[in-house]
């Protein structure tokens, strides 16, 4: 079960990182 929690955590971190990167790119385009 521990592995599953780690994978879910990693997915959430990856999604947040991707969202942050997308927001950063959109900000650069707007600038």
N, C-alpha and C positions, 0 to 999 in steps of 0.2 A: 504493500500500500504506500510505503514511503516513496517509492520510485514514481508512482502516479502523481503524488502531490508535487514532487519536484518538477515533473513534466508540465503539469498544469501551471505551476509558478513560472516556469521558463516561458511558456506560451504567453502568459499575461505580460511578462516583462518584454517579450519580443513585440507584442501588439502595442504596448505603450511606447517602446522605442521607435517603432514604425510610425505611430501617430505623431510623436514628437518630431521625427525627421520630416514627415509630410508637412506639418505646420511650419517648420523652419523653411522648407523649400517654398511654400506658398508665400511666406513673409518676404523671402528674397525676391520672388516674382513681383510682388506688389511694390517693393521698394523702387 
